[in-house]
Amino acid sequence: MSSLAEYFHTDWEAMTTNDWVGLVMTVVVFLLMVGLYFYALRPKNREKLESRRFIPMEEDKIDSGEKNGG
């Protein structure tokens, strides 16, 4: 077990500025993704998200010049 503890040991004092920036960015992105998953997968938000389901296709229709009627 000690080799496993040595493998995961981190020398915090030897970390450079780039290491700290990378660590902070990784933690922040992880937390944002967890929050986004909870928001998107919550049953309460289903109706709101489903109503916006086809927005990308509707915007493509408008940009390409297609018309909805005769």
N, C-alpha and C positions, 0 to 999 in steps of 0.2 A: 504494500500500500504506500510505502514511502516514496517509491519511484513514481507513482501516479501523482502524489502531492508535489514532488519535485518537477514533474512535467508541467503542471498547471501553475507553478509558482511564477509570480510577476514581480519584477524589480521596479517598483513604482518610481523610485528616485532616478532611475536610468532612462525613464521615458522622456523623449524629446517633445517639443511643441507640436510637431506633426503627429506624433503618437497620441497626444492628448486631444487634438482637434479630431482625429479619426475616431477615437473612443467616444467623445461627446456626440459627434454626428451619428455614429452607429446607434447609440442609446436613444437619441432623440428620434431618429427614423423608426426604430423598433417601436417606441411608444406611440408614435403617430400611426403606424400601421395597425397596432393593436386597437387603438381608438377607432380607426376607420372600419376595421372588421366588426367591432361591436356596434357601430352606427349602422353599417350596411346590412348586417344580419339580424338586427333587432326586428321582431315581428311588428312592432308599433310603426316603424318607418316603411313598411312594405308598400302601402298604398301610394305614398309620396314618391318613392323610387320607381315603382311600376308605371306611374303616370308619365314619367320622363324617359321611359325605356327607348322610344324610337326617335329621340331628338337628333342624334347624329344623321339618321337617314332622312329626316325632314329637312335638315339644313342642306344636305347634298341635293335634294330635289330643287330647292330654291336656287342654289348656286348654278345648277346645270341648265336652268331656264325652263324646266318642265312646268306645265300648267295643270291645275287640278281639274278643270272642267272644260267644257267645249267652247 
